[in-house]
Amino acid sequence: MITIVLFLVFFKGERKGQNKYYPPDFDPKKHGNLNRYHGTHALRERARKIESGILIIRFEMPYNIWCDGCKAHIAMGVRYNAEKKKVGKYYSTPIYEFRMKCHLCDQYFEIRTDPANSDYVIISGARRKEQRWNMEENEQIVTEDKNDIKRLSLDPMFSLEHETADKEKAAALIPTLKELETAKSDWKDDYALNSMLRKQLRVNSNN
């Protein structure tokens, strides 16, 4: 009895998951699938301009911008329904262009991928809010330039100079690393830190 019930539950779930209506005149050899039979695309409305190479997608604004139409500020992360199309290539990487309408006015934005700089470029309709910073000034890890990477593999003298400069930087950072290790060891005892904090809180509450 249990086996029959389990079979029926499984069969029902499978039937519901695969339930599709095939009309009497549907011919798999002729139509191939239901989308072709109904004359529709699998992506429905998103593919209404697919003949022109345009696909409708959800595009998330990659950085803060100013709209040229209403002059409003549009924050990074705001999403739009955008027309996506391929406009070229950077070596073997496709370059895509996205066209979307401002949600506050009738202005359209056109934004294009920039594979060479791993960024997005505004073509028209808006301007970027400049919030970029210098990685070296902020003491961040600076990625190697593509030309330098190529020279490192082809030029032995440049590779040697680069290696010497890296060793000098590492030697200059040794005192800082030792200070960080010392500070980390001072905060290693969680119980002592918790006791000290609770004692300080009790003193402050009594005062």
BELNOR-V811537 format. One record per residue. RES is the residue in one letter. SS is DSSP state (helix for helix, strand for strand, loop for the rest). PHI is phi in whole degrees, -180 to 180 (NA if undefined). BURIAL is b if it has 24 or more other C-alpha atoms within 12 Angstrom, else e. Layout:
BEGIN
res ss phi burial
RES SS PHI BURIAL
RES SS PHI BURIAL
END
This chain:
BEGIN
res ss phi burial
M loop NA e
I helix -62 e
T helix -62 e
I helix -65 e
V helix -63 e
L helix -63 e
F helix -64 e
L helix -66 e
V helix -64 e
F helix -65 e
F helix -65 e
K helix -66 e
G helix -63 e
E helix -67 e
R helix -65 e
K helix -67 e
G helix -71 e
Q loop -111 e
N loop -75 e
K loop -136 e
Y loop -93 e
Y loop -106 e
P loop -61 e
P loop -60 e
D loop -91 e
F loop -73 e
D loop -121 e
P helix -60 e
K helix -71 e
K helix -87 e
H helix -94 e
G loop 83 e
N loop -151 e
L helix -68 e
N helix -62 e
R helix -70 e
Y helix -64 e
H helix -84 e
G loop 72 e
T loop -122 e
H loop -95 e
A loop -61 e
L loop -92 e
R helix 55 e
E helix -64 e
R helix -65 e
A helix -108 e
R loop -69 e
K loop -116 e
I helix -64 e
E helix -65 e
S helix -92 e
G loop 79 e
I loop -113 e
L strand -123 b
I strand -85 b
I strand -132 b
R strand -95 e
F strand -109 b
E strand -104 e
M loop -58 b
P loop -78 b
Y loop -158 b
N loop -72 e
I strand -136 b
W strand -117 b
C strand -74 b
D loop -76 b
G loop -84 e
C loop -99 e
K loop 63 e
A loop -82 e
H strand -88 e
I strand -118 b
A loop -80 e
M loop -61 e
G loop 102 e
V loop -68 e
R strand -107 e
Y strand -135 b
N strand -82 e
A strand -122 b
E strand -88 b
K strand -107 b
K strand -146 b
K strand -88 e
V strand -118 e
G strand 170 e
K strand -141 e
Y strand -115 e
Y loop 58 e
S loop -102 e
T strand -92 e
P strand -67 e
I strand -107 b
Y strand -111 b
E strand -119 b
F strand -121 b
R strand -121 b
M strand -145 b
K strand -104 b
C loop -63 b
H loop -79 e
L loop -111 e
C loop -153 e
D loop -96 e
Q loop -75 e
Y strand -108 b
F strand -104 b
E strand -128 b
I strand -123 b
R strand -125 b
T strand -72 b
D strand -127 e
P loop -61 e
A loop -63 e
N loop -114 e
S loop 53 e
D strand -148 e
Y strand -116 b
V strand -122 b
I strand -82 b
I strand -86 e
S strand -161 e
G loop 91 b
A strand -161 b
R strand -136 b
R strand -78 b
K loop -83 e
E loop -72 e
Q loop -136 e
R loop -83 e
W loop -135 e
N loop -88 e
M loop -66 e
E loop -68 e
E loop -66 e
N loop -93 e
E loop 57 e
Q loop -98 e
I loop -73 e
V loop -94 e
T loop -71 e
E loop -69 e
D loop -68 e
K helix -61 e
N helix -67 e
D helix -66 e
I helix -61 e
K helix -67 e
R helix -67 e
L helix -61 e
S helix -85 e
L helix -112 e
D loop -111 e
P helix -63 e
M helix -66 e
F helix -64 e
S helix -63 e
L helix -67 e
E helix -63 e
H helix -65 e
E helix -66 e
T helix -64 e
A helix -64 e
D helix -65 e
K helix -66 e
E helix -66 e
K helix -63 e
A helix -65 e
A helix -66 e
A helix -69 e
L helix -90 e
I helix -59 e
P helix -60 e
T helix -65 e
L helix -64 e
K helix -66 e
E helix -63 e
L helix -66 e
E helix -65 e
T helix -65 e
A helix -64 e
K helix -66 e
S helix -68 e
D helix -67 e
W loop -101 e
K loop -78 e
D loop -82 e
D helix -66 e
Y helix -64 e
A helix -65 e
L helix -64 e
N helix -65 e
S helix -64 e
M helix -65 e
L helix -66 e
R helix -64 e
K helix -64 e
Q helix -65 e
L helix -65 e
R helix -65 e
V helix -65 e
N helix -68 e
S helix -69 e
N helix -72 e
N loop -81 e
END
